[in-house]
Amino acid sequence: SQKIEQNSEALNIQEGKTATLTCNYTNYSPAYLQWYRQDPGRGPVFLLLIRENEKEKRKERLKVTFDTTLKQSLFHITASQPADSATYLCALPGGYSSASKIIFGSGTRLSIRP
Amino acid sequence: KAGVTQTPRYLIKTRGQQVTLSCSPISGHRSVSWYQQTPGQGLQFLFEYFSETQRNKGNFPGRFSGRQFSNSRSEMNVSTLELGDSALYLCASSLVRATTNTEAFFGQGTRLTVV
């Protein structure tokens, strides 16, 4: 079955720098991959979706890449701000026969220090 | 428009009891998925309901069950509660089935504590 690994449990960077988070998957390449943000005690909030035929997707200060050869997605936040501090989760379909079973990575807790 | 509403927000139950959690999706959304989130296991898929039918199920014991009503509202039930069931239970709604790579909208969750 599909497994997801997010590079590090926590990432601490200086305000203004670019934060880069990694999501690796182990099995087949999914048709799409999503990124969510979760604040403590709240449900995840959808940020971006990237499809397998898209190499890159941008939304304001956010950029996501999808490399099906490396089985990896990178999530970038440019000009990071303390308000970007949160846990970021990647998500993808659980399998060909269970595409509606969305599985999530364990998340990377991002802290932006002023 | 109103977001996904989960009730109650907090719940404390005793081992062996059963519990029912409720989720009202965004108006017009027909798919509701449930997740369990714990510090050790992260977000784990429980099941998805669409048009009142369970479409997919995660690897949870039969003590976990759910249903969806004709107005798309969904309930999940956990019987014979165990300490390990303590978690944040999240539901997510989407306009159509999750297979169509549509974004999911999550509720605030129900924090269940089993003592």
Interface residues (C-beta under 8 A of the other chain):
Chain A: A31 Y32 Q34 G41 R42 G43 P44 V45 F46 L49 R51 L89 P93 G94 S98 A99 S100 K101 I102 I103 F104 G105 S106 G107
Chain B: V4 S31 S33 Y35 G42 L43 F45 E48 F50 R55 N56 G58 L88 L90 A92 R97 A98 T99 N101 E103 A104 F105 F106 G107 Q108 G109 R111
